[in-house]
Amino acid sequence: MNLLNALLRDPQVVRNWQAAEWNQLLPLARSARLLGRCLSLFEQHDLVDAVPPRIVDQLRGALIKTRFLHVQALRELRHVVRVLDRAAIESAALKGVAYLAADLPPRGWRSLSDIDLLVREVDIARAESALQRAGWVPNGEFDDYDQHYYREWMHEIPPLRHSKREIEVDLHHNLAPPVSRIVIDADRLWHAARTVSDGHGFAIKVLAPADMLLHNALHLFMNDELRGGLRDVVDFRDLYEHFRAEDSDFDHTLVARAQALGCERPLYYAVTTGQRLAGLQPSPTLREAVAHAGPPAPVAALMAWLIEHALAPGRLGLRRTRVANGLLFIRSHWVRMPPRMLLRHLGHKLLLRRKPPAPEPDLPG
């Protein structure tokens, strides 16, 4: 663990920091996409005067950029929802854009570069067609194998981007791949979803509070890209504290929902990681519940080591961080695909790496 984790667990530690500590913090916070969260912690704990002015300036600059991205993301969300509404397709905001739309605590500092939406599986082809007719195009190049991978094995289609704007749009029909070890009943999500409004005529559905936390856990511990994953850990902590303050029975609701959706193991990893890396303080009810959902002790110890070195390295660029990321990447595929499918997928990717690049065309003259 590192200085950033020490700050997340107890912001008062910065009162004793010197230039060396501040110089170490900035690259770590920037890599974890937590510059805005650091500033909010300093303001929340009346610590701004204890922070060097040059650090405060950088944090405020990052937060200004984040809030500009918020405006872009919410504008893109309105454009997408308007198109889907015209096609009579119900949608729900997910992850960062859902926190914005629902005015949840991460809104004050969390950056984002795309918007994630949930639609029903029966509607996803119509939703994609409607958006394409309205100007959205594939955000990248996807060959026949990629198309099959997304459309048959995954819980989302290839990402889209409007031809005149930069925000990526990811359309999901579930929270986990249909071929993974965790199979989510999406109808349960829709049944519990709630509608939020900005007070100016725009409304969108978001997941129920417990489902938001479980989606956070699923995304972090089944995702094949953990860079910046500490931000998701902090999201989990902030959302948990917010929902628990609103509802004294929230812990029981969260545990029951994890059992109903089959998400006990991701919840275990989210809670234990939040405790170690971000100062999460779960209730005794939640601690006891996740203790029974953990893996065997040797696996738990290995995962704790991997997560710590992937999400909270002592400094950037360490070899063991690359090793940890590589092993967690393999694990993410292992839990998302059955063995035969995984071997086929890895074999295809290996062949792509070995394939020589196409020759450059001859230029005239």
Helices and strands as residue ranges (DSSP letters): H 3-9, G 11-16, H 19-31, H 35-44, G 48-50, H 53-86, E 91-94, H 95-101, G 105-108, E 114-119, G 121-123, H 124-133, E 136-138, H 144-148, I 149-153, E 160-162, E 168-172, H 186-192, E 194-197, E 203-206, H 209-222, H 230-246, H 250-261, H 264-278, H 284-291, H 297-311, H 319-336, H 339-354
